[in-house]
């Protein structure tokens, strides 16, 4: 889950696994895989950082490249 803020200042959590697109119209709009849309105060760049951080926390992304190991 990532924390986002509505334009009225209220915060809520959204499951980043269900985010299909993040666009700037100029307001940042998040579209979920079910078609639901949310307009949020955060920039696209901030959301990208939060999404990547979330994926790293749940081990969906790895900082290590697959198949490459360091010699010790």
PyMOL commands that set and color helices and strands:
alter all, ss='L'
color gray80, all
select helices_A, chain A and resi 16-18+44-57
alter helices_A, ss='H'
color red, helices_A
select strands_A, chain A and resi 2-5+11-14+19-24+28-32+37-40
alter strands_A, ss='S'
color yellow, strands_A
deselect
rebuild
show_as cartoon
